[in-house]
Amino acid sequence: MDAARVIEALNRTLGHRHVERETLLIHSDQGRQYRAADYRDLLKEQKIVCSMSAKGCCWDNAVVESCFSTL
């Protein structure tokens, strides 16, 4: 996956939902698409806080993934 697809998805989401961007937190792994300058610039421009899991730590998302699996 490249950064362009992630940027497109984020732009679509922001266009369809009314959210206070200053309160928005996006958590991701350290994939290259999330480390790309264009993606990081968009987050900064939109005042969205970025959170990344620690390198090599697959357990960072475990709690959230467990919660979503029950929905």
PQR file of N, CA, C, O and H, with PARSE charges and radii, in Angstrom:
ATOM      1  N   MET A   1       0.846  -1.165   0.000 -0.4000 1.5000
ATOM      2  CA  MET A   1       0.000   0.000   0.000 -0.0000 2.0000
ATOM      3  C   MET A   1       0.898   1.237   0.000  0.5500 1.7000
ATOM      4  O   MET A   1       1.928   1.277   0.673 -0.5500 1.4000
ATOM      5  N   ASP A   2       0.489   2.230  -0.760 -0.4000 1.5000
ATOM      6  CA  ASP A   2       1.280   3.457  -0.781 -0.0000 2.0000
ATOM      7  C   ASP A   2       0.536   4.594  -0.081  0.5500 1.7000
ATOM      8  O   ASP A   2      -0.650   4.479   0.228 -0.5500 1.4000
ATOM      9  H   ASP A   2      -0.348   2.197  -1.307  0.4000 1.0000
ATOM     10  N   ALA A   3       1.236   5.669   0.158 -0.4000 1.5000
ATOM     11  CA  ALA A   3       0.676   6.799   0.906 -0.0000 2.0000
ATOM     12  C   ALA A   3      -0.515   7.427   0.190  0.5500 1.7000
ATOM     13  O   ALA A   3      -1.426   7.928   0.848 -0.5500 1.4000
ATOM     14  H   ALA A   3       2.200   5.762  -0.093  0.4000 1.0000
ATOM     15  N   ALA A   4      -0.529   7.411  -1.135 -0.4000 1.5000
ATOM     16  CA  ALA A   4      -1.621   8.037  -1.879 -0.0000 2.0000
ATOM     17  C   ALA A   4      -2.969   7.410  -1.524  0.5500 1.7000
ATOM     18  O   ALA A   4      -3.971   8.119  -1.426 -0.5500 1.4000
ATOM     19  H   ALA A   4       0.212   7.004  -1.669  0.4000 1.0000
ATOM     20  N   ARG A   5      -3.004   6.119  -1.336 -0.4000 1.5000
ATOM     21  CA  ARG A   5      -4.267   5.447  -0.981 -0.0000 2.0000
ATOM     22  C   ARG A   5      -4.719   5.824   0.423  0.5500 1.7000
ATOM     23  O   ARG A   5      -5.910   6.019   0.664 -0.5500 1.4000
ATOM     24  H   ARG A   5      -2.191   5.543  -1.416  0.4000 1.0000
ATOM     25  N   VAL A   6      -3.774   5.926   1.344 -0.4000 1.5000
ATOM     26  CA  VAL A   6      -4.099   6.306   2.719 -0.0000 2.0000
ATOM     27  C   VAL A   6      -4.582   7.753   2.762  0.5500 1.7000
ATOM     28  O   VAL A   6      -5.537   8.076   3.468 -0.5500 1.4000
ATOM     29  H   VAL A   6      -2.806   5.768   1.148  0.4000 1.0000
ATOM     30  N   ILE A   7      -3.925   8.609   2.011 -0.4000 1.5000
ATOM     31  CA  ILE A   7      -4.320  10.021   1.944 -0.0000 2.0000
ATOM     32  C   ILE A   7      -5.714  10.154   1.350  0.5500 1.7000
ATOM     33  O   ILE A   7      -6.532  10.925   1.852 -0.5500 1.4000
ATOM     34  H   ILE A   7      -3.149   8.347   1.437  0.4000 1.0000
ATOM     35  N   GLU A   8      -5.991   9.412   0.286 -0.4000 1.5000
ATOM     36  CA  GLU A   8      -7.317   9.445  -0.330 -0.0000 2.0000
ATOM     37  C   GLU A   8      -8.384   8.990   0.660  0.5500 1.7000
ATOM     38  O   GLU A   8      -9.438   9.617   0.764 -0.5500 1.4000
ATOM     39  H   GLU A   8      -5.326   8.786  -0.123  0.4000 1.0000
ATOM     40  N   ALA A   9      -8.123   7.912   1.382 -0.4000 1.5000
ATOM     41  CA  ALA A   9      -9.083   7.408   2.367 -0.0000 2.0000
ATOM     42  C   ALA A   9      -9.326   8.428   3.477  0.5500 1.7000
ATOM     43  O   ALA A   9     -10.464   8.634   3.896 -0.5500 1.4000
ATOM     44  H   ALA A   9      -7.267   7.402   1.297  0.4000 1.0000
ATOM     45  N   LEU A  10      -8.266   9.059   3.947 -0.4000 1.5000
ATOM     46  CA  LEU A  10      -8.412  10.064   5.000 -0.0000 2.0000
ATOM     47  C   LEU A  10      -9.198  11.263   4.495  0.5500 1.7000
ATOM     48  O   LEU A  10     -10.079  11.765   5.193 -0.5500 1.4000
ATOM     49  H   LEU A  10      -7.340   8.891   3.606  0.4000 1.0000
ATOM     50  N   ASN A  11      -8.890  11.728   3.290 -0.4000 1.5000
ATOM     51  CA  ASN A  11      -9.628  12.864   2.724 -0.0000 2.0000
ATOM     52  C   ASN A  11     -11.103  12.544   2.538  0.5500 1.7000
ATOM     53  O   ASN A  11     -11.955  13.393   2.798 -0.5500 1.4000
ATOM     54  H   ASN A  11      -8.175  11.321   2.723  0.4000 1.0000
ATOM     55  N   ARG A  12     -11.417  11.338   2.094 -0.4000 1.5000
ATOM     56  CA  ARG A  12     -12.825  10.941   1.952 -0.0000 2.0000
ATOM     57  C   ARG A  12     -13.527  10.929   3.299  0.5500 1.7000
ATOM     58  O   ARG A  12     -14.653  11.411   3.428 -0.5500 1.4000
ATOM     59  H   ARG A  12     -10.725  10.648   1.882  0.4000 1.0000
ATOM     60  N   THR A  13     -12.866  10.385   4.285 -0.4000 1.5000
ATOM     61  CA  THR A  13     -13.450  10.329   5.624 -0.0000 2.0000
ATOM     62  C   THR A  13     -13.699  11.720   6.169  0.5500 1.7000
ATOM     63  O   THR A  13     -14.772  11.993   6.706 -0.5500 1.4000
ATOM     64  H   THR A  13     -11.952   9.994   4.180  0.4000 1.0000
ATOM     65  N   LEU A  14     -12.720  12.603   6.038 -0.4000 1.5000
ATOM     66  CA  LEU A  14     -12.874  13.967   6.533 -0.0000 2.0000
ATOM     67  C   LEU A  14     -13.965  14.715   5.782  0.5500 1.7000
ATOM     68  O   LEU A  14     -14.615  15.594   6.347 -0.5500 1.4000
ATOM     69  H   LEU A  14     -11.848  12.381   5.602  0.4000 1.0000
ATOM     70  N   GLY A  15     -14.171  14.377   4.522 -0.4000 1.5000
ATOM     71  CA  GLY A  15     -15.207  15.027   3.728 -0.0000 2.0000
ATOM     72  C   GLY A  15     -16.608  14.547   4.055  0.5500 1.7000
ATOM     73  O   GLY A  15     -17.580  15.265   3.822 -0.5500 1.4000
ATOM     74  H   GLY A  15     -13.643  13.663   4.063  0.4000 1.0000
ATOM     75  N   HIS A  16     -16.723  13.331   4.597 -0.4000 1.5000
ATOM     76  CA  HIS A  16     -18.038  12.745   4.872 -0.0000 2.0000
ATOM     77  C   HIS A  16     -18.484  12.878   6.318  0.5500 1.7000
ATOM     78  O   HIS A  16     -19.665  12.713   6.622 -0.5500 1.4000
ATOM     79  H   HIS A  16     -15.933  12.748   4.786  0.4000 1.0000
ATOM     80  N   ARG A  17     -17.560  13.172   7.200 -0.4000 1.5000
ATOM     81  CA  ARG A  17     -17.893  13.214   8.622 -0.0000 2.0000
ATOM     82  C   ARG A  17     -17.518  14.562   9.219  0.5500 1.7000
ATOM     83  O   ARG A  17     -16.494  15.156   8.883 -0.5500 1.4000
ATOM     84  H   ARG A  17     -16.600  13.307   6.953  0.4000 1.0000
ATOM     85  N   HIS A  18     -18.369  15.015  10.100 -0.4000 1.5000
ATOM     86  CA  HIS A  18     -18.062  16.258  10.813 -0.0000 2.0000
ATOM     87  C   HIS A  18     -17.364  15.886  12.116  0.5500 1.7000
ATOM     88  O   HIS A  18     -17.979  15.348  13.036 -0.5500 1.4000
ATOM     89  H   HIS A  18     -19.202  14.532  10.373  0.4000 1.0000
ATOM     90  N   VAL A  19     -16.094  16.177  12.175 -0.4000 1.5000
ATOM     91  CA  VAL A  19     -15.323  15.920  13.387 -0.0000 2.0000
ATOM     92  C   VAL A  19     -14.498  17.151  13.716  0.5500 1.7000
ATOM     93  O   VAL A  19     -14.087  17.899  12.829 -0.5500 1.4000
ATOM     94  H   VAL A  19     -15.594  16.614  11.427  0.4000 1.0000
ATOM     95  N   GLU A  20     -14.266  17.347  14.991 -0.4000 1.5000
ATOM     96  CA  GLU A  20     -13.367  18.407  15.413 -0.0000 2.0000
ATOM     97  C   GLU A  20     -11.955  17.852  15.259  0.5500 1.7000
ATOM     98  O   GLU A  20     -11.511  17.037  16.068 -0.5500 1.4000
ATOM     99  H   GLU A  20     -14.600  16.740  15.712  0.4000 1.0000
ATOM    100  N   ARG A  21     -11.272  18.286  14.247 -0.4000 1.5000
ATOM    101  CA  ARG A  21      -9.987  17.687  13.889 -0.0000 2.0000
ATOM    102  C   ARG A  21      -8.930  17.848  14.965  0.5500 1.7000
ATOM    103  O   ARG A  21      -8.017  17.030  15.072 -0.5500 1.4000
ATOM    104  H   ARG A  21     -11.633  18.948  13.591  0.4000 1.0000
ATOM    105  N   GLU A  22      -9.050  18.887  15.753 -0.4000 1.5000
ATOM    106  CA  GLU A  22      -8.076  19.080  16.829 -0.0000 2.0000
ATOM    107  C   GLU A  22      -8.199  17.991  17.895  0.5500 1.7000
ATOM    108  O   GLU A  22      -7.266  17.767  18.666 -0.5500 1.4000
ATOM    109  H   GLU A  22      -9.792  19.551  15.666  0.4000 1.0000
ATOM    110  N   THR A  23      -9.346  17.315  17.939 -0.4000 1.5000
ATOM    111  CA  THR A  23      -9.561  16.260  18.929 -0.0000 2.0000
ATOM    112  C   THR A  23      -9.379  14.868  18.325  0.5500 1.7000
ATOM    113  O   THR A  23      -9.538  13.866  19.022 -0.5500 1.4000
ATOM    114  H   THR A  23     -10.105  17.497  17.313  0.4000 1.0000
ATOM    115  N   LEU A  24      -9.052  14.800  17.046 -0.4000 1.5000
ATOM    116  CA  LEU A  24      -8.927  13.524  16.353 -0.0000 2.0000
ATOM    117  C   LEU A  24      -7.533  12.931  16.553  0.5500 1.7000
ATOM    118  O   LEU A  24      -6.527  13.630  16.430 -0.5500 1.4000
ATOM    119  H   LEU A  24      -8.924  15.615  16.480  0.4000 1.0000
ATOM    120  N   LEU A  25      -7.489  11.650  16.858 -0.4000 1.5000
ATOM    121  CA  LEU A  25      -6.244  10.920  17.036 -0.0000 2.0000
ATOM    122  C   LEU A  25      -6.269   9.732  16.086  0.5500 1.7000
ATOM    123  O   LEU A  25      -7.209   8.937  16.102 -0.5500 1.4000
ATOM    124  H   LEU A  25      -8.306  11.083  16.958  0.4000 1.0000
ATOM    125  N   ILE A  26      -5.246   9.614  15.265 -0.4000 1.5000
ATOM    126  CA  ILE A  26      -5.141   8.483  14.345 -0.0000 2.0000
ATOM    127  C   ILE A  26      -3.972   7.623  14.791  0.5500 1.7000
ATOM    128  O   ILE A  26      -2.840   8.096  14.892 -0.5500 1.4000
ATOM    129  H   ILE A  26      -4.483  10.260  15.252  0.4000 1.0000
ATOM    130  N   HIS A  27      -4.257   6.353  15.056 -0.4000 1.5000
ATOM    131  CA  HIS A  27      -3.215   5.422  15.487 -0.0000 2.0000
ATOM    132  C   HIS A  27      -2.940   4.443  14.349  0.5500 1.7000
ATOM    133  O   HIS A  27      -3.869   3.938  13.717 -0.5500 1.4000
ATOM    134  H   HIS A  27      -5.177   5.969  14.974  0.4000 1.0000
ATOM    135  N   SER A  28      -1.665   4.180  14.093 -0.4000 1.5000
ATOM    136  CA  SER A  28      -1.294   3.257  13.022 -0.0000 2.0000
ATOM    137  C   SER A  28      -0.030   2.501  13.406  0.5500 1.7000
ATOM    138  O   SER A  28       0.603   2.773  14.426 -0.5500 1.4000
ATOM    139  H   SER A  28      -0.911   4.590  14.606  0.4000 1.0000
ATOM    140  N   ASP A  29       0.309   1.551  12.557 -0.4000 1.5000
ATOM    141  CA  ASP A  29       1.601   0.901  12.724 -0.0000 2.0000
ATOM    142  C   ASP A  29       2.652   1.772  12.026  0.5500 1.7000
ATOM    143  O   ASP A  29       2.353   2.891  11.612 -0.5500 1.4000
ATOM    144  H   ASP A  29      -0.206   1.331  11.728  0.4000 1.0000
ATOM    145  N   GLN A  30       3.864   1.268  11.897 -0.4000 1.5000
ATOM    146  CA  GLN A  30       4.918   2.070  11.290 -0.0000 2.0000
ATOM    147  C   GLN A  30       5.128   1.742   9.810  0.5500 1.7000
ATOM    148  O   GLN A  30       6.252   1.798   9.310 -0.5500 1.4000
ATOM    149  H   GLN A  30       4.108   0.358  12.233  0.4000 1.0000
ATOM    150  N   GLY A  31       4.063   1.407   9.129 -0.4000 1.5000
ATOM    151  CA  GLY A  31       4.158   1.137   7.702 -0.0000 2.0000
ATOM    152  C   GLY A  31       4.647   2.359   6.946  0.5500 1.7000
ATOM    153  O   GLY A  31       4.443   3.491   7.384 -0.5500 1.4000
ATOM    154  H   GLY A  31       3.150   1.362   9.535  0.4000 1.0000
ATOM    155  N   ARG A  32       5.294   2.128   5.806 -0.4000 1.5000
ATOM    156  CA  ARG A  32       5.875   3.259   5.072 -0.0000 2.0000
ATOM    157  C   ARG A  32       4.829   4.263   4.611  0.5500 1.7000
ATOM    158  O   ARG A  32       5.133   5.449   4.475 -0.5500 1.4000
ATOM    159  H   ARG A  32       5.460   1.209   5.450  0.4000 1.0000
ATOM    160  N   GLN A  33       3.595   3.807   4.366 -0.4000 1.5000
ATOM    161  CA  GLN A  33       2.545   4.728   3.943 -0.0000 2.0000
ATOM    162  C   GLN A  33       2.195   5.720   5.049  0.5500 1.7000
ATOM    163  O   GLN A  33       1.797   6.850   4.767 -0.5500 1.4000
ATOM    164  H   GLN A  33       3.348   2.844   4.477  0.4000 1.0000
ATOM    165  N   TYR A  34       2.342   5.302   6.310 -0.4000 1.5000
ATOM    166  CA  TYR A  34       2.039   6.182   7.435 -0.0000 2.0000
ATOM    167  C   TYR A  34       3.235   7.052   7.838  0.5500 1.7000
ATOM    168  O   TYR A  34       3.076   8.040   8.555 -0.5500 1.4000
ATOM    169  H   TYR A  34       2.666   4.384   6.539  0.4000 1.0000
ATOM    170  N   ARG A  35       4.408   6.685   7.379 -0.4000 1.5000
ATOM    171  CA  ARG A  35       5.607   7.485   7.642 -0.0000 2.0000
ATOM    172  C   ARG A  35       5.907   8.449   6.504  0.5500 1.7000
ATOM    173  O   ARG A  35       6.813   9.275   6.617 -0.5500 1.4000
ATOM    174  H   ARG A  35       4.536   5.882   6.796  0.4000 1.0000
ATOM    175  N   ALA A  36       5.161   8.354   5.411 -0.4000 1.5000
ATOM    176  CA  ALA A  36       5.411   9.196   4.234 -0.0000 2.0000
ATOM    177  C   ALA A  36       5.201  10.672   4.568  0.5500 1.7000
ATOM    178  O   ALA A  36       4.286  11.033   5.307 -0.5500 1.4000
ATOM    179  H   ALA A  36       4.425   7.683   5.319  0.4000 1.0000
ATOM    180  N   ALA A  37       6.061  11.506   4.013 -0.4000 1.5000
ATOM    181  CA  ALA A  37       6.008  12.951   4.270 -0.0000 2.0000
ATOM    182  C   ALA A  37       4.663  13.553   3.877  0.5500 1.7000
ATOM    183  O   ALA A  37       4.139  14.400   4.601 -0.5500 1.4000
ATOM    184  H   ALA A  37       6.804  11.212   3.413  0.4000 1.0000
ATOM    185  N   ASP A  38       4.093  13.135   2.748 -0.4000 1.5000
ATOM    186  CA  ASP A  38       2.806  13.683   2.295 -0.0000 2.0000
ATOM    187  C   ASP A  38       1.696  13.396   3.300  0.5500 1.7000
ATOM    188  O   ASP A  38       0.871  14.262   3.592 -0.5500 1.4000
ATOM    189  H   ASP A  38       4.518  12.447   2.160  0.4000 1.0000
ATOM    190  N   TYR A  39       1.682  12.178   3.825 -0.4000 1.5000
ATOM    191  CA  TYR A  39       0.665  11.790   4.805 -0.0000 2.0000
ATOM    192  C   TYR A  39       0.857  12.564   6.104  0.5500 1.7000
ATOM    193  O   TYR A  39      -0.106  13.087   6.665 -0.5500 1.4000
ATOM    194  H   TYR A  39       2.352  11.474   3.588  0.4000 1.0000
ATOM    195  N   ARG A  40       2.096  12.639   6.582 -0.4000 1.5000
ATOM    196  CA  ARG A  40       2.380  13.356   7.825 -0.0000 2.0000
ATOM    197  C   ARG A  40       2.065  14.850   7.674  0.5500 1.7000
ATOM    198  O   ARG A  40       1.570  15.480   8.609 -0.5500 1.4000
ATOM    199  H   ARG A  40       2.878  12.214   6.126  0.4000 1.0000
ATOM    200  N   ASP A  41       2.353  15.409   6.495 -0.4000 1.5000
ATOM    201  CA  ASP A  41       2.041  16.821   6.236 -0.0000 2.0000
ATOM    202  C   ASP A  41       0.534  17.064   6.278  0.5500 1.7000
ATOM    203  O   ASP A  41       0.084  18.078   6.811 -0.5500 1.4000
ATOM    204  H   ASP A  41       2.755  14.897   5.736  0.4000 1.0000
ATOM    205  N   LEU A  42      -0.253  16.128   5.713 -0.4000 1.5000
ATOM    206  CA  LEU A  42      -1.708  16.263   5.739 -0.0000 2.0000
ATOM    207  C   LEU A  42      -2.229  16.242   7.171  0.5500 1.7000
ATOM    208  O   LEU A  42      -3.094  17.041   7.531 -0.5500 1.4000
ATOM    209  H   LEU A  42       0.113  15.304   5.280  0.4000 1.0000
ATOM    210  N   LEU A  43      -1.708  15.337   7.980 -0.4000 1.5000
ATOM    211  CA  LEU A  43      -2.132  15.284   9.382 -0.0000 2.0000
ATOM    212  C   LEU A  43      -1.803  16.599  10.094  0.5500 1.7000
ATOM    213  O   LEU A  43      -2.629  17.132  10.836 -0.5500 1.4000
ATOM    214  H   LEU A  43      -1.005  14.688   7.688  0.4000 1.0000
ATOM    215  N   LYS A  44      -0.615  17.107   9.868 -0.4000 1.5000
ATOM    216  CA  LYS A  44      -0.206  18.361  10.504 -0.0000 2.0000
ATOM    217  C   LYS A  44      -1.080  19.517  10.028  0.5500 1.7000
ATOM    218  O   LYS A  44      -1.500  20.354  10.827 -0.5500 1.4000
ATOM    219  H   LYS A  44       0.056  16.674   9.266  0.4000 1.0000
ATOM    220  N   GLU A  45      -1.353  19.561   8.721 -0.4000 1.5000
ATOM    221  CA  GLU A  45      -2.183  20.615   8.141 -0.0000 2.0000
ATOM    222  C   GLU A  45      -3.595  20.589   8.726  0.5500 1.7000
ATOM    223  O   GLU A  45      -4.187  21.641   8.969 -0.5500 1.4000
ATOM    224  H   GLU A  45      -1.012  18.881   8.072  0.4000 1.0000
ATOM    225  N   GLN A  46      -4.131  19.397   8.950 -0.4000 1.5000
ATOM    226  CA  GLN A  46      -5.488  19.234   9.476 -0.0000 2.0000
ATOM    227  C   GLN A  46      -5.536  19.258  11.004  0.5500 1.7000
ATOM    228  O   GLN A  46      -6.607  19.138  11.600 -0.5500 1.4000
ATOM    229  H   GLN A  46      -3.650  18.543   8.752  0.4000 1.0000
ATOM    230  N   LYS A  47      -4.363  19.416  11.636 -0.4000 1.5000
ATOM    231  CA  LYS A  47      -4.245  19.438  13.098 -0.0000 2.0000
ATOM    232  C   LYS A  47      -4.736  18.133  13.730  0.5500 1.7000
ATOM    233  O   LYS A  47      -5.382  18.139  14.778 -0.5500 1.4000
ATOM    234  H   LYS A  47      -3.494  19.513  11.152  0.4000 1.0000
ATOM    235  N   ILE A  48      -4.417  17.026  13.077 -0.4000 1.5000
ATOM    236  CA  ILE A  48      -4.775  15.702  13.567 -0.0000 2.0000
ATOM    237  C   ILE A  48      -3.553  15.112  14.260  0.5500 1.7000
ATOM    238  O   ILE A  48      -2.444  15.146  13.726 -0.5500 1.4000
ATOM    239  H   ILE A  48      -3.892  17.022  12.226  0.4000 1.0000
ATOM    240  N   VAL A  49      -3.770  14.574  15.454 -0.4000 1.5000
ATOM    241  CA  VAL A  49      -2.676  13.978  16.207 -0.0000 2.0000
ATOM    242  C   VAL A  49      -2.395  12.581  15.664  0.5500 1.7000
ATOM    243  O   VAL A  49      -3.313  11.794  15.434 -0.5500 1.4000
ATOM    244  H   VAL A  49      -4.671  14.547  15.887  0.4000 1.0000
ATOM    245  N   CYS A  50      -1.124  12.291  15.467 -0.4000 1.5000
ATOM    246  CA  CYS A  50      -0.704  10.990  14.953 -0.0000 2.0000
ATOM    247  C   CYS A  50      -0.088  10.176  16.083  0.5500 1.7000
ATOM    248  O   CYS A  50       0.734  10.677  16.850 -0.5500 1.4000
ATOM    249  H   CYS A  50      -0.379  12.931  15.655  0.4000 1.0000
ATOM    250  N   SER A  51      -0.493   8.925  16.172 -0.4000 1.5000
ATOM    251  CA  SER A  51       0.065   7.998  17.149 -0.0000 2.0000
ATOM    252  C   SER A  51       0.519   6.758  16.393  0.5500 1.7000
ATOM    253  O   SER A  51      -0.220   6.226  15.565 -0.5500 1.4000
ATOM    254  H   SER A  51      -1.160   8.518  15.549  0.4000 1.0000
ATOM    255  N   MET A  52       1.729   6.300  16.676 -0.4000 1.5000
ATOM    256  CA  MET A  52       2.242   5.091  16.013 -0.0000 2.0000
ATOM    257  C   MET A  52       2.640   4.068  17.044  0.5500 1.7000
ATOM    258  O   MET A  52       3.123   4.392  18.129 -0.5500 1.4000
ATOM    259  H   MET A  52       2.329   6.732  17.349  0.4000 1.0000
ATOM    260  N   SER A  53       2.424   2.823  16.676 -0.4000 1.5000
ATOM    261  CA  SER A  53       2.859   1.754  17.561 -0.0000 2.0000
ATOM    262  C   SER A  53       4.377   1.718  17.602  0.5500 1.7000
ATOM    263  O   SER A  53       5.046   2.194  16.685 -0.5500 1.4000
ATOM    264  H   SER A  53       2.031   2.559  15.795  0.4000 1.0000
ATOM    265  N   ALA A  54       4.905   1.159  18.655 -0.4000 1.5000
ATOM    266  CA  ALA A  54       6.352   1.051  18.794 -0.0000 2.0000
ATOM    267  C   ALA A  54       6.898   0.052  17.784  0.5500 1.7000
ATOM    268  O   ALA A  54       6.211  -0.899  17.411 -0.5500 1.4000
ATOM    269  H   ALA A  54       4.361   0.772  19.400  0.4000 1.0000
ATOM    270  N   LYS A  55       8.103   0.262  17.354 -0.4000 1.5000
ATOM    271  CA  LYS A  55       8.727  -0.614  16.376 -0.0000 2.0000
ATOM    272  C   LYS A  55       8.788  -2.048  16.917  0.5500 1.7000
ATOM    273  O   LYS A  55       9.294  -2.297  18.011 -0.5500 1.4000
ATOM    274  H   LYS A  55       8.661   1.035  17.658  0.4000 1.0000
ATOM    275  N   GLY A  56       8.267  -2.963  16.133 -0.4000 1.5000
ATOM    276  CA  GLY A  56       8.306  -4.374  16.487 -0.0000 2.0000
ATOM    277  C   GLY A  56       7.360  -4.785  17.599  0.5500 1.7000
ATOM    278  O   GLY A  56       7.460  -5.900  18.111 -0.5500 1.4000
ATOM    279  H   GLY A  56       7.856  -2.760  15.244  0.4000 1.0000
ATOM    280  N   CYS A  57       6.441  -3.904  17.985 -0.4000 1.5000
ATOM    281  CA  CYS A  57       5.515  -4.214  19.072 -0.0000 2.0000
ATOM    282  C   CYS A  57       4.125  -4.477  18.504  0.5500 1.7000
ATOM    283  O   CYS A  57       3.344  -3.550  18.291 -0.5500 1.4000
ATOM    284  H   CYS A  57       6.360  -2.998  17.569  0.4000 1.0000
ATOM    285  N   CYS A  58       3.836  -5.719  18.269 -0.4000 1.5000
ATOM    286  CA  CYS A  58       2.551  -6.072  17.664 -0.0000 2.0000
ATOM    287  C   CYS A  58       1.407  -6.012  18.666  0.5500 1.7000
ATOM    288  O   CYS A  58       0.251  -6.165  18.272 -0.5500 1.4000
ATOM    289  H   CYS A  58       4.470  -6.472  18.442  0.4000 1.0000
ATOM    290  N   TRP A  59       1.686  -5.796  19.938 -0.4000 1.5000
ATOM    291  CA  TRP A  59       0.639  -5.793  20.958 -0.0000 2.0000
ATOM    292  C   TRP A  59       0.023  -4.415  21.160  0.5500 1.7000
ATOM    293  O   TRP A  59      -0.967  -4.300  21.882 -0.5500 1.4000
ATOM    294  H   TRP A  59       2.625  -5.672  20.258  0.4000 1.0000
ATOM    295  N   ASP A  60       0.561  -3.379  20.560 -0.4000 1.5000
ATOM    296  CA  ASP A  60       0.026  -2.028  20.746 -0.0000 2.0000
ATOM    297  C   ASP A  60      -1.451  -1.919  20.392  0.5500 1.7000
ATOM    298  O   ASP A  60      -2.200  -1.215  21.069 -0.5500 1.4000
ATOM    299  H   ASP A  60       1.366  -3.473  19.973  0.4000 1.0000
ATOM    300  N   ASN A  61      -1.872  -2.598  19.354 -0.4000 1.5000
ATOM    301  CA  ASN A  61      -3.251  -2.494  18.890 -0.0000 2.0000
ATOM    302  C   ASN A  61      -4.141  -3.607  19.418  0.5500 1.7000
ATOM    303  O   ASN A  61      -5.324  -3.653  19.081 -0.5500 1.4000
ATOM    304  H   ASN A  61      -1.264  -3.171  18.804  0.4000 1.0000
ATOM    305  N   ALA A  62      -3.616  -4.489  20.222 -0.4000 1.5000
ATOM    306  CA  ALA A  62      -4.359  -5.678  20.645 -0.0000 2.0000
ATOM    307  C   ALA A  62      -5.672  -5.346  21.343  0.5500 1.7000
ATOM    308  O   ALA A  62      -6.689  -5.983  21.065 -0.5500 1.4000
ATOM    309  H   ALA A  62      -2.655  -4.451  20.496  0.4000 1.0000
ATOM    310  N   VAL A  63      -5.674  -4.374  22.232 -0.4000 1.5000
ATOM    311  CA  VAL A  63      -6.886  -4.035  22.973 -0.0000 2.0000
ATOM    312  C   VAL A  63      -7.969  -3.519  22.033  0.5500 1.7000
ATOM    313  O   VAL A  63      -9.121  -3.945  22.114 -0.5500 1.4000
ATOM    314  H   VAL A  63      -4.849  -3.857  22.457  0.4000 1.0000
ATOM    315  N   VAL A  64      -7.600  -2.602  21.141 -0.4000 1.5000
ATOM    316  CA  VAL A  64      -8.573  -2.037  20.204 -0.0000 2.0000
ATOM    317  C   VAL A  64      -9.077  -3.104  19.239  0.5500 1.7000
ATOM    318  O   VAL A  64     -10.278  -3.186  18.981 -0.5500 1.4000
ATOM    319  H   VAL A  64      -6.664  -2.256  21.076  0.4000 1.0000
ATOM    320  N   GLU A  65      -8.182  -3.914  18.707 -0.4000 1.5000
ATOM    321  CA  GLU A  65      -8.591  -4.963  17.778 -0.0000 2.0000
ATOM    322  C   GLU A  65      -9.510  -5.967  18.461  0.5500 1.7000
ATOM    323  O   GLU A  65     -10.441  -6.471  17.834 -0.5500 1.4000
ATOM    324  H   GLU A  65      -7.206  -3.848  18.916  0.4000 1.0000
ATOM    325  N   SER A  66      -9.272  -6.258  19.700 -0.4000 1.5000
ATOM    326  CA  SER A  66     -10.133  -7.159  20.453 -0.0000 2.0000
ATOM    327  C   SER A  66     -11.526  -6.553  20.618  0.5500 1.7000
ATOM    328  O   SER A  66     -12.536  -7.242  20.471 -0.5500 1.4000
ATOM    329  H   SER A  66      -8.516  -5.848  20.209  0.4000 1.0000
ATOM    330  N   CYS A  67     -11.564  -5.275  20.919 -0.4000 1.5000
ATOM    331  CA  CYS A  67     -12.855  -4.580  21.071 -0.0000 2.0000
ATOM    332  C   CYS A  67     -13.632  -4.597  19.758  0.5500 1.7000
ATOM    333  O   CYS A  67     -14.818  -4.925  19.743 -0.5500 1.4000
ATOM    334  H   CYS A  67     -10.743  -4.716  21.037  0.4000 1.0000
ATOM    335  N   PHE A  68     -12.970  -4.244  18.654 -0.4000 1.5000
ATOM    336  CA  PHE A  68     -13.651  -4.187  17.364 -0.0000 2.0000
ATOM    337  C   PHE A  68     -14.087  -5.561  16.886  0.5500 1.7000
ATOM    338  O   PHE A  68     -15.056  -5.665  16.134 -0.5500 1.4000
ATOM    339  H   PHE A  68     -12.006  -3.978  18.665  0.4000 1.0000
ATOM    340  N   SER A  69     -13.414  -6.601  17.293 -0.4000 1.5000
ATOM    341  CA  SER A  69     -13.797  -7.941  16.851 -0.0000 2.0000
ATOM    342  C   SER A  69     -15.126  -8.361  17.446  0.5500 1.7000
ATOM    343  O   SER A  69     -15.783  -9.257  16.917 -0.5500 1.4000
ATOM    344  H   SER A  69     -12.627  -6.517  17.904  0.4000 1.0000
ATOM    345  N   THR A  70     -15.539  -7.722  18.552 -0.4000 1.5000
ATOM    346  CA  THR A  70     -16.817  -8.080  19.174 -0.0000 2.0000
ATOM    347  C   THR A  70     -17.973  -7.281  18.608  0.5500 1.7000
ATOM    348  O   THR A  70     -19.128  -7.610  18.878 -0.5500 1.4000
ATOM    349  H   THR A  70     -15.006  -6.994  18.982  0.4000 1.0000
ATOM    350  N   LEU A  71     -17.704  -6.242  17.833 -0.4000 1.5000
ATOM    351  CA  LEU A  71     -18.794  -5.416  17.281 -0.0000 2.0000
ATOM    352  C   LEU A  71     -19.489  -6.073  16.119  0.5500 1.7000
ATOM    353  O   LEU A  71     -20.421  -5.502  15.554 -0.5500 1.4000
ATOM    354  H   LEU A  71     -16.766  -5.975  17.613  0.4000 1.0000
TER
END
